[in-house]
Amino acid sequence: PELSMAPVAKRLSELLGKDVILAKDIVGEDAKAKAAALKPGQILLLENLRYDNGETKNDPAFAKALADLAGADGIYVSDAFGTVHRAHASTAGVAAYLPAVSGFLIQKELEVIGGALAAPKRPLVAILGGSKVSSKIGVINNLLEIADTIIIGGGMAYTFSAAQGGKIGDSLLEEDWKGYALEMIDKAKAKGVKLLLPVDTVIADKFAADANADVVESGQIPDGWQGLDIGPKTVELYCDA
C-alpha cells in the first residue's frame, strides 16, 4: 500500500488544478471502465505498474493490455527520460501497439546530449554515478572515446575501489564487474582520458538517518561499515577538474 500512486494523484491534481482520476488497478476492470468513460480533458492515472510482474518483464500481453486502454485512436507519449533505457512494458512494450512519440522533456534531453556528444565543447567532463557499473558499460566505453575527463561517484565507485584492492566493507559491490572496472582504468590511460575516482568517502555503520558516520580514505572502509558517497577531499578534487 505504501507504493500506491494515490499520493501522486492527489499532488498532480493540486498542480494541474483539475481532478486526476485514479484507477484501483492497472489493466483490470476498474481501469478499463474508467478509461472507457474518460471525457476530453480528463486525466486517468493507473495504479503502480510494478504491482504487475509483467511490467519489468516487458510482457507483451501486459503491454497490449496497457495499450488497449488508450482506445483505437490512442497515442503513446514517452517523456520519462530517467527510465527510457529500461525495456519494460510501459517504456518499450506499449510502443509496439500504439503510434509512439517522445515528449518535450525527452526531446530536450536528446538535443542537449546529442549536441554535447556530436560536437562537444572542450574540455568535455562527464560525471557518472548510480549504483551499478554493469548498467553503464556502453556509456563509459562511448565516453572514453570523446571525453577529456570522466568523474566516477556514487555506489559504482566502490566496485572500482575493490577492483584495485581496496577495502570497501559492506559497500555496494558488483563482484563480477571488477575486471571490467580495471579494463576501463587501463583504457582511460591508453587514450589519455583523465578518469577520476574518489580519494575519500563518507561511511556509516548502517543505512539509516541515525547511523554513526565518518570519513575515511578510499579503499580503507572497515568491516561492518558501508560507503555512502564521495568525501570532502573528493569534492574538492572533482570541482577542480
C-alpha positions as CSV (number, residue, x, y, z in Angstrom):
1,P,0.0,0.0,0.0
2,E,2.8,2.4,0.7
3,L,3.8,2.2,-3.0
4,S,0.4,3.2,-4.2
5,M,0.0,6.1,-6.7
6,A,-2.7,7.7,-4.6
7,P,-0.4,10.5,-3.2
8,V,0.8,11.2,-6.7
9,A,-2.7,11.5,-8.0
10,K,-3.5,13.9,-5.1
11,R,-0.5,16.1,-5.7
12,L,-0.9,16.1,-9.5
13,S,-4.5,17.2,-9.1
14,E,-3.2,20.2,-7.0
15,L,-0.6,21.1,-9.6
16,L,-2.9,20.9,-12.5
17,G,-5.9,22.4,-10.8
18,K,-8.1,19.6,-12.0
19,D,-9.2,16.2,-10.7
20,V,-6.9,13.3,-11.6
21,I,-8.9,10.1,-11.6
22,L,-7.0,7.1,-10.0
23,A,-7.8,3.6,-11.1
24,K,-7.9,1.0,-8.4
25,D,-5.9,-1.4,-10.6
26,I,-3.7,-1.3,-13.7
27,V,-5.4,-3.2,-16.6
28,G,-8.3,-4.6,-14.6
29,E,-12.0,-3.9,-14.6
30,D,-11.7,-0.6,-12.8
31,A,-9.0,0.8,-15.1
32,K,-10.9,-0.4,-18.2
33,A,-14.2,1.2,-17.0
34,K,-12.6,4.5,-16.1
35,A,-10.6,4.6,-19.3
36,A,-13.7,4.0,-21.4
37,A,-15.6,6.7,-19.5
38,L,-13.0,9.4,-19.9
39,K,-14.2,12.6,-21.5
40,P,-12.0,15.2,-23.4
41,G,-9.6,16.9,-20.9
42,Q,-9.9,14.4,-18.2
43,I,-6.9,12.5,-16.8
44,L,-6.7,9.0,-15.6
45,L,-3.7,7.7,-13.6
46,L,-3.2,3.9,-13.3
47,E,-2.0,2.2,-10.2
48,N,1.7,1.4,-9.7
49,L,2.6,-0.6,-12.8
50,R,5.1,-2.6,-10.8
51,Y,2.3,-4.2,-8.9
52,D,2.2,-6.4,-12.0
53,N,5.2,-8.6,-12.8
54,G,4.5,-8.1,-16.5
55,E,5.9,-4.5,-16.3
56,T,9.6,-5.3,-15.6
57,K,9.4,-8.4,-17.7
58,N,8.1,-6.4,-20.7
59,D,5.4,-9.0,-21.1
60,P,3.7,-8.5,-24.5
61,A,0.3,-9.4,-23.1
62,F,0.6,-6.8,-20.4
63,A,1.9,-4.2,-22.8
64,K,-1.0,-4.9,-25.1
65,A,-3.5,-4.5,-22.3
66,L,-2.0,-1.1,-21.4
67,A,-2.2,0.0,-25.0
68,D,-5.8,-1.1,-25.3
69,L,-6.7,1.4,-22.6
70,A,-5.9,4.2,-25.0
71,G,-8.6,3.1,-27.4
72,A,-8.5,2.9,-31.2
73,D,-7.1,6.4,-31.7
74,G,-4.7,6.4,-28.8
75,I,-1.1,7.7,-28.9
76,Y,1.8,6.7,-26.7
77,V,3.9,9.7,-25.5
78,S,7.1,8.7,-23.8
79,D,8.5,11.5,-21.6
80,A,10.2,9.8,-18.7
81,F,13.8,10.3,-19.7
82,G,15.1,8.6,-16.5
83,T,13.5,5.3,-17.3
84,V,13.5,5.1,-21.1
85,H,16.7,2.9,-21.0
86,R,14.6,0.1,-19.4
87,A,13.0,-2.4,-21.7
88,H,9.8,-2.5,-19.6
89,A,6.2,-2.9,-20.8
90,S,5.3,0.7,-20.2
91,T,8.5,2.1,-21.7
92,A,9.1,-0.2,-24.7
93,G,6.3,-2.7,-24.9
94,V,3.4,-0.3,-25.4
95,A,5.2,1.4,-28.4
96,A,4.7,-1.8,-30.4
97,Y,0.9,-1.4,-30.2
98,L,0.4,2.4,-30.5
99,P,1.8,5.3,-32.5
100,A,4.7,6.4,-30.3
101,V,6.3,9.8,-29.9
102,S,8.7,11.4,-27.5
103,G,7.6,14.2,-25.1
104,F,9.1,17.6,-24.8
105,L,11.5,16.6,-22.0
106,I,13.0,13.7,-23.9
107,Q,13.2,15.9,-27.0
108,K,15.2,18.5,-25.0
109,E,17.4,15.9,-23.4
110,L,18.3,14.3,-26.8
111,E,19.0,17.7,-28.3
112,V,21.3,18.7,-25.4
113,I,23.1,15.3,-25.0
114,G,23.2,14.8,-28.8
115,G,24.8,18.1,-29.3
116,A,27.3,17.6,-26.5
117,L,28.4,14.2,-27.9
118,A,28.4,15.2,-31.6
119,A,30.2,18.5,-31.3
120,P,31.4,18.8,-27.7
121,K,32.8,22.0,-26.2
122,R,36.2,21.3,-24.7
123,P,37.1,20.3,-22.2
124,L,34.3,17.7,-22.0
125,V,33.8,16.4,-18.5
126,A,31.4,13.5,-17.9
127,I,30.1,12.7,-14.4
128,L,28.8,9.2,-13.8
129,G,27.1,7.9,-10.7
130,G,24.5,5.4,-9.7
131,S,24.9,2.0,-8.1
132,K,25.9,-0.2,-10.9
133,V,28.9,-0.4,-13.2
134,S,27.1,-3.1,-15.2
135,S,24.4,-0.6,-16.4
136,K,27.0,1.9,-17.5
137,I,29.1,-0.3,-19.8
138,G,28.1,1.3,-23.1
139,V,28.1,4.8,-21.5
140,I,31.7,4.5,-20.2
141,N,33.0,2.9,-23.3
142,N,31.5,5.6,-25.5
143,L,32.6,8.5,-23.2
144,L,36.2,7.2,-23.3
145,E,36.2,7.9,-27.0
146,I,35.2,11.6,-26.7
147,A,35.5,12.8,-23.1
148,D,38.6,14.6,-21.7
149,T,37.7,13.8,-18.1
150,I,35.4,11.2,-16.6
151,I,34.4,11.5,-12.9
152,I,33.1,8.5,-11.1
153,G,30.9,8.8,-8.0
154,G,28.0,7.1,-6.3
155,G,27.8,3.4,-5.5
156,M,29.6,2.3,-8.6
157,A,32.8,3.8,-7.2
158,Y,33.2,1.0,-4.7
159,T,33.4,-1.6,-7.4
160,F,36.3,0.4,-8.9
161,S,37.9,0.6,-5.4
162,A,37.6,-3.1,-4.7
163,A,39.0,-3.9,-8.2
164,Q,42.1,-2.0,-7.2
165,G,42.5,-4.0,-4.0
166,G,40.7,-1.5,-1.7
167,K,38.7,-2.5,1.4
168,I,35.1,-1.5,0.9
169,G,33.4,-3.1,4.0
170,D,29.7,-3.6,3.3
171,S,29.5,-1.1,0.5
172,L,27.8,-1.8,-2.8
173,L,29.8,-4.2,-5.0
174,E,29.4,-5.9,-8.3
175,E,32.0,-8.6,-7.9
176,D,31.6,-9.9,-11.4
177,W,32.5,-6.4,-12.8
178,K,35.8,-5.8,-11.1
179,G,37.7,-6.9,-14.1
180,Y,35.7,-4.6,-16.3
181,A,36.5,-1.7,-14.0
182,L,40.2,-2.4,-14.3
183,E,39.8,-2.5,-18.1
184,M,38.2,0.9,-18.1
185,I,41.0,2.3,-16.0
186,D,43.6,0.9,-18.4
187,K,41.7,2.1,-21.4
188,A,41.5,5.6,-20.0
189,K,45.2,5.7,-19.5
190,A,45.8,4.4,-23.0
191,K,43.6,7.1,-24.5
192,G,44.8,9.9,-22.4
193,V,41.5,10.4,-20.7
194,K,41.6,11.6,-17.1
195,L,39.5,9.1,-15.1
196,L,38.9,10.5,-11.6
197,L,37.9,8.2,-8.8
198,P,37.1,9.1,-5.2
199,V,40.1,9.7,-2.8
200,D,37.9,9.7,0.3
201,T,34.4,8.6,1.2
202,V,31.7,9.2,3.7
203,I,30.9,6.0,5.6
204,A,28.2,4.8,8.0
205,D,27.6,1.7,10.2
206,K,24.2,1.3,8.7
207,F,22.0,2.9,6.0
208,A,19.7,4.9,8.3
209,A,19.2,8.5,9.5
210,D,20.5,7.7,12.9
211,A,23.7,5.9,11.7
212,N,27.1,6.7,13.0
213,A,29.1,8.4,10.3
214,D,32.7,9.0,9.5
215,V,35.0,10.0,6.6
216,V,37.9,7.7,5.5
217,E,40.3,7.4,2.6
218,S,39.0,5.4,-0.3
219,G,39.9,1.7,0.0
220,Q,40.0,1.9,3.8
221,I,36.4,1.2,4.8
222,P,36.3,-1.1,7.8
223,D,34.2,-4.2,8.0
224,G,30.7,-3.5,9.2
225,W,30.7,-0.1,7.6
226,Q,29.5,1.0,4.2
227,G,30.4,3.8,1.8
228,L,27.6,6.3,1.1
229,D,29.2,8.7,-1.3
230,I,32.3,10.9,-2.0
231,G,34.1,12.7,0.8
232,P,35.2,16.3,1.1
233,K,38.6,15.8,-0.4
234,T,37.0,14.2,-3.4
235,V,34.5,17.1,-3.7
236,E,37.5,19.5,-4.0
237,L,39.3,17.2,-6.5
238,Y,36.2,17.0,-8.7
239,C,35.5,20.7,-8.5
240,D,39.0,21.4,-9.8
241,A,38.5,19.0,-12.7
